[in-house]
């Protein structure tokens, strides 16, 4: 039995060698690769020539098929980005909610009181800054009035 299997495998190998010798060692797959390579090479050659490349790019840009394909690609990309943003947002919100439920982010009265004190101190600082700005504005208005008076007196003296 082992001898018959060996004889069959050796016979199949001989048949394969004979078929390759008749084709010159070419298989249909090699021919397909050659055709694909030729098409790609011709396309690169056409696009690399300045005049032909510009004409081809212009005609492709004006074609309705490319416009539709571009719109479809843009729509697909927008949907993909929107979907990714939604997933990220859900994961972030879920993470925060789980931390809150686990007690890692407790909201205590102390924190609320500290926040209120900070708000009060910031509001007093804002009031102080506002008063300083009002004082500066008043001083600038007085200076402008003096400059206007000087200019009007100068104009009257020149007449």
C-alpha positions as CSV (number, residue, x, y, z in Angstrom):
1,X,0.0,0.0,0.0
2,X,2.8,2.4,0.8
3,X,4.4,1.5,-2.5
4,X,1.3,2.4,-4.4
5,X,1.1,5.8,-2.7
6,X,4.7,6.5,-3.5
7,X,4.2,5.6,-7.1
8,X,1.1,7.8,-7.3
9,X,2.8,10.8,-5.8
10,X,5.9,10.4,-8.0
11,X,3.6,10.0,-11.1
12,X,1.8,13.3,-10.2
13,X,5.1,15.1,-9.8
14,X,6.2,13.9,-13.2
15,X,2.9,15.0,-14.7
16,X,3.3,18.5,-13.1
17,X,6.9,18.7,-14.5
18,X,5.8,17.7,-17.9
19,X,2.9,20.3,-17.9
20,X,5.4,23.0,-16.8
21,X,7.9,22.1,-19.5
22,X,5.2,22.3,-22.1
23,X,4.1,25.8,-20.9
24,X,7.7,26.9,-20.6
25,X,7.3,27.0,-16.8
26,X,4.4,29.5,-16.9
27,X,1.4,29.2,-14.8
28,X,-1.9,31.1,-15.3
29,X,-1.1,33.0,-12.1
30,X,2.2,34.4,-13.5
31,X,0.4,35.6,-16.6
32,X,-2.2,37.4,-14.5
33,X,0.6,39.1,-12.6
34,X,2.3,40.2,-15.8
35,X,-0.9,41.7,-17.1
36,X,-1.6,43.5,-13.9
37,X,2.0,44.8,-13.8
38,X,1.6,46.1,-17.4
39,X,-1.6,47.9,-16.6
40,X,-0.2,49.5,-13.5
41,X,3.0,50.5,-15.3
42,X,1.1,52.0,-18.2
43,X,-1.0,54.0,-15.7
44,X,2.0,55.3,-13.8
45,X,3.7,56.2,-17.1
46,X,0.6,58.2,-18.2
47,X,0.3,60.0,-14.9
48,X,4.0,60.8,-14.7
49,X,4.0,62.7,-18.1
50,X,3.2,66.3,-17.2
51,X,0.7,67.1,-20.0
52,X,-1.1,63.8,-19.9
53,X,-1.2,63.7,-16.1
54,X,-2.9,67.2,-16.0
55,X,-5.4,66.3,-18.6
56,X,-6.3,63.0,-16.9
57,X,-6.5,64.6,-13.5
58,X,-8.7,67.4,-14.9
59,X,-11.0,65.0,-16.7
60,X,-11.3,62.8,-13.6
61,X,-12.1,65.9,-11.5
62,X,-14.9,66.9,-13.8
63,X,-16.4,63.5,-14.2
64,X,-19.7,62.8,-12.5
65,X,-18.5,59.4,-11.3
66,X,-15.6,60.8,-9.4
67,X,-17.8,63.5,-7.8
68,X,-20.3,60.9,-6.6
69,X,-17.5,58.7,-5.4
70,X,-15.9,61.6,-3.5
71,X,-19.2,62.6,-1.9
72,X,-19.8,59.0,-0.9
73,X,-16.3,58.7,0.6
74,X,-16.7,62.0,2.5
75,X,-20.1,60.8,3.8
76,X,-18.6,57.5,4.9
77,X,-15.7,59.2,6.6
78,X,-18.0,61.6,8.4
79,X,-20.1,58.7,9.6
80,X,-17.1,56.8,10.8
81,X,-15.7,59.8,12.7
82,X,-19.0,60.5,14.3
83,X,-19.4,56.9,15.3
84,X,-15.9,56.9,16.9
85,X,-16.6,60.1,18.7
86,X,-19.9,58.7,20.1
87,X,-18.2,55.6,21.3
88,X,-15.4,57.6,23.0
89,X,-18.0,59.8,24.6
90,X,-20.0,56.9,25.9
91,X,-16.9,55.2,27.3
92,X,-15.9,58.4,29.1
93,X,-19.3,59.0,30.5
94,X,-19.6,55.4,31.6
95,X,-16.2,55.6,33.3
96,X,-17.2,58.8,35.2
97,X,-20.5,57.3,36.3
98,X,-18.9,54.1,37.5
99,X,-16.4,56.2,39.6
100,X,-19.2,58.2,41.0
101,X,-21.2,55.1,41.9
102,X,-18.2,53.4,43.5
103,X,-17.7,56.5,45.7
104,X,-14.4,57.5,44.2
105,X,-15.8,61.0,43.4
106,X,-17.8,61.9,46.5
107,X,-19.4,65.3,46.6
108,X,-19.1,66.5,50.2
109,X,-20.2,69.7,51.8
110,X,-16.6,70.7,52.5
111,X,-15.8,70.8,48.8
112,X,-19.0,72.8,48.1
113,X,-18.1,75.3,50.9
114,X,-14.5,75.7,49.5
115,X,-16.0,76.3,46.1
116,X,-18.3,79.0,47.5
117,X,-15.4,80.7,49.3
118,X,-13.4,80.7,46.1
119,X,-16.3,82.2,44.2
120,X,-16.7,84.9,46.8
121,X,-13.0,85.7,46.8
122,X,-12.9,85.8,43.0
123,X,-16.0,88.1,42.9
124,X,-14.4,90.5,45.3
125,X,-11.2,90.5,43.1
126,X,-13.3,91.2,40.1
127,X,-15.0,94.1,41.9
128,X,-11.6,95.5,42.9
129,X,-10.4,95.2,39.3
130,X,-13.6,96.8,38.0
131,X,-13.1,99.8,40.4
132,X,-9.5,100.2,39.2
133,X,-10.6,100.2,35.6
134,X,-13.3,102.8,36.3
135,X,-10.7,105.0,38.0
136,X,-8.4,104.7,35.1
137,X,-11.2,105.5,32.7
138,X,-12.1,108.6,34.7
139,X,-8.5,109.8,34.6
140,X,-8.2,109.2,30.9
141,X,-11.4,111.1,30.2
142,X,-10.1,114.1,32.2
143,X,-6.8,114.0,30.2
144,X,-8.8,113.9,27.0
145,X,-10.8,116.9,28.0
146,X,-7.7,118.8,28.8
147,X,-6.2,117.9,25.4
148,X,-9.4,119.0,23.7
149,X,-9.3,122.3,25.5
150,X,-5.6,122.8,24.5
151,X,-6.3,122.0,20.9
152,X,-9.3,124.3,20.7
153,X,-7.3,127.2,22.2
154,X,-4.5,126.5,19.8
155,X,-6.9,126.6,16.9
156,X,-8.4,129.9,18.1
157,X,-5.0,131.5,18.5
158,X,-4.0,130.5,14.9
159,X,-7.1,132.2,13.5
